[in-house]
Amino acid sequence: MSLPITARQMNALRALQRKDPDLGELATAIALAFDATKVENPQMARLILEKTCRRMIARQPGSHEAMIQHLATFGKLNCLTPAQVSDFIVRVRRHA
């Protein structure tokens, strides 16, 4: 089960895709790959991803590293497989 997306979050994702198509695609891929059954509050995970993507678009210092750390944590929680974590980390680094 992937991350649930509210209407507001869908609008934010669409705006993200307009501003930065590559990052929008990455955010979508993470949300679809994420196993929401592994955490008690998948909405919090969604919020973390959304806010971190916004920081990445704004080019805030440390935002890419923060996303990498979040991905590693999601991997430790078994929300993402090790292969998914590795792939997403490569894509985040490429985006930086």
N, C-alpha and C positions, 0 to 999 in steps of 0.2 A: 504494500500500500504506500503510494507516494505521499508527499506532503500535501495537506489540504490547502487550497488557495481560496481566499475570500474574494469577493468582487473588488474590494479596494486593493487587495494585493495583486489581482490580475491587472488592474489599471496601472499599478506601479510597475509591474513587470513589462507591460506594453511600453510605458514611458522609458524604461530602462533600455528596451530593445531599440527604440527610436534614437536614443542618445548614443548608445554603444552596442551595436548589433552583436559583436563577439561576446561581450560580457552578458548581454541578455540571453544569448544562447547557452552560455555556461551556467547561468543561474537557473535556467529552465532544465538543463540536463541534471544539475544537482538535485533540484526539487523532484524530478521524476525518478531518479535513482534512489532517493532517500527512503529508507524503510521506516515509516512513521510508527509502526507497531513496536519498535524497540525503545521508545521513550514515552514518558508519561504525558509530556506536553509538547506535541509536535508543532503547535502554534509558536512556541518560543523558538524552536529551531528555525521556523520560517522567518520570524522576526529578526533573528540573528543574521540569517543570510541576506535578507532585504537591506538591513542597515549597513552591513559590511559592503554590499555591492554599491550602495549609495556613496559610502566613503571612498571606494575605489574609483568611482566616476569622478568624484571631486578631487582625486589625486591626493588625498590626505596621507601624510607620512605614516607608514606602518600599516596601512589598510590591506595591502596585499599579504603581508606577513600575518596579519590577524586572520584573514580568510584561510590561509594555509593552516594555522593553528586550529581554527574551527573545524576544518575538514579532517584533520588528524584526530580531534576529539570525537567527531561523528563516527570515524572509523573505529575508535576504541569502544564506542557504544554499540558497535555492529549495525549502525544505521546505513553505513556504506561499506562495501567490500574493500579489501586492501588494493585491489586493482583499480577500483573506482577512485579511491583516495589518491593513488599515484597519478592517474590520468588527470584528475581535476587539479592537482597541485602543479603538474606540468603546464596545464592551460592557464592557471593563475599566474605563474611565473612568466609565461609567454606574454600575457597581457600587460605585465609590469613594464 
